[in-house]
Amino acid sequence: MRRGLLSVLVTEGCKEHVPCRRRNTSRARLLQTRTAYMTASSGPHDPVATGTALKIPPLDHGAIGNGRVIALVSPTSAIEWLCLPRFDSPAVFARLLDTRKGGSFRILYGEREVHGTLAYLPNTNVLSTRFEQDGDSWEVIDFAPRIPDGLGVRVPLEIVRLVRPLAGHPKLRIDFDPRPDFARAKVEVRETARGVEVLGAAAPLYLATNLPCADILATREFVLTRPLYFVLTYGRREYPPTIASVYHDLELTAAGWRAWAKSCALPTFAAPEVLRSALCLKLHAYHDTGAIIAAATTSIPESMGTPRAWDYRYCWLRDAAFVVEALRRLGHLNEGEQFLNFLLDVAQSGPLQPLYGIDGERDLTEELLPHLEGFGGNGWVRTGNAAIQQRQNDLMGELVLCLETLLTDPRIVDENSKRFMPVLQRLVEDAIVAAPTPDTSIWEFRTLPNVYTFSRAMCWVAIERGASLARRMGRSDLAATWGPIAEREKAEVLRRGYSEKLGFFTQALEGRYPDASLLLLPTLGIVDARDPRFTSTLEAYERHLVTGGLMRRYASEDDFGETSSAFTICSFWWAEALALSGQLERAVEVFEHIVNHANPVGLFSEDIDPGTGALLGNFPQAYTHVGLIHAAMSIGELLEARDGKVRAWT
């Protein structure tokens, strides 16, 4: 949950070792804040104000990308989402957020938008959509060139569409409708000697093609008799493409993705799903800086008819650390090394904050775009994210874990690893100070500061793992200082974070609500998964948080009332926790139930509507795919151990 406006943490009345209770006064203040926020945020597309019941549009898209661009392609061939020149730039195509004004790039059959069969070419991020209509059939291949180049890759700011006839004589039209700057820019589309030029974005866009430009500008019908290419580039290409060069780039891009996929150390359990998740995660890693974004989109709501819609096109340090560990477990270390360099850069620029722009920008001012109708008419389209102002005490723990797992991995050769020592010391010392103080939690509450159990546990992680890493790096003095503090923090979490009366670990210390983030406690090493306190927590959470076989984050009200959607990574945490506690068959059952909610090409958003099974929240969501990978790997390893498959050839 990426909290929006007014997200400054208020700590009045929250004293050390005294959790903030939800008293009547704070409840009234919360309702006042919520009402004011709703009023300030409403606009011409406010579904709450109009009482409109909103349908959930399908998130059945595939994602293409190369580390510098990400585009979402629907089964109708429409490119409905593309931001240029960066992941977090204004959108050029945003039909996902406004079907009338957002803009898209479509191939029409006659005058109709028709559905095809969308699929990835095996083990790639290249999409193929096949269409059959009235005896005619054709294929649209979409990709962002990612060309192997020595030890690296060449990743131009472009996407490529290849339209090929398969049977009959398809009569098609090209509907090329760019709307730069989220449809705020004045657009001019004109013919040039090399194709179509689009003015209105920060830099000109160029569409090179072997179809007559007049057919594109007039949306004129033509008969598809030969392969056609459409290469959309940010800025002018050095050399114009040809059909031969497009096929060449397609072949090399597919080969490059398959080479990357071959190096994935997949589990024996759910291997295809893990591989697709890994390929999806790779799309979220920004080639130029090592930043890893949370999702490709902004403002797809967690729940329809609510303002729970945020911009995820930035690098949350927490999420990035989770992604790095998932890829490391699969054998991919380059992404982690690049992220550590990004972390060093942002750490040197000032105090750490929860998220950054993908170039390390600190100021991500949040802005509403009321001219867009929002996803499915939901309204509340935002750019920027005010969570930059929040205090999230768990952050130090995730970053220390990231440092520890990478710097101690024998596959990585870093002759100057001690350059990370100042960052490590800073993270641990920050964790020691922050541990007993209130924060906004992993869920980024706006008006509910508290001493949250997960945040306190992650402070322990930072101190305990930091001491271990400091010892390895020759700083036994720091390890000796931090070790006893870590022991005291662990005892505090276990003493005050578990309620004997309720029979589960509570959201806040000495609290009364369940919180799915606490399913990670065994993974962090603070409690054994077979400990009676944790097994009783598992049982209680299933009663309190699970609806339709899917898990919500928490049962308490937040800044906007009660939550209804299932948070998909929480369901994967549940499956993994079941496996670690010895309930393997149940873990497999839960995992398979969740995986059945993936879209047709195996991608997940952030949330699932338990009533309909529809995907909600920003898409594709890195966090969700991280949860899938970790759950599958843990379940697979435990199944192999149980079944004796621990030898070669088994």
ABEGO torsion letter per residue (X at the ends): XBBBBGABBBABGBBBGBBBBBBAAAAAAAAAAAAAAAAAABBAABAAAAGBBBBBBBBABBBBEAGABBBBBBAAGBBABBBOABAABBBABAAAABAAAAEBBBBBBEABBBBBBBBBBBGBABBBBBBBBGGBBBBBBBBBBBBBBEABBBBBBBBBBBBBBABEBBBBBBBBBBBBGGGABBBBBBBBAAEBBBBGBABBBBBBBABBAAAAAAGBBBBBABBBBBBBBBEBBABBBBAAAAAAAAAAAAAAAAAAAAABBBBABGAAAAAAAAAAAAAABBAAAGBBBABABBGBBABBGBABBBBAABBBAAAAAAAAAAAAAAGBAAAAAAAAAAAAAAAAAEBBBABBBAAGBABBBBBBBAABAEBGGAEGBBBEBAAAABBBAAAAAAAAAAAAAAAABAABBBAAAAAAAAAAAAAAAAAAAAAABBBAEAAGBAABBBBBAAAAAAAAAAAAAAAAAAAAAGBAAAAAAAAAAAAAAAAAAAAAABBAAAGBBBABBGBABBBAAAAAAAAAGABBAABAAAAAAAAAAAAAABBGGBBBABABBBAAEBBABBBAAAAAAAAAAAAAAGBAAAAAAAAAAAAAABBAAGBBBABBBAAAGBBBEBOBBAAAAAAAAAAAAAAAAAAAAAAGBABBGX
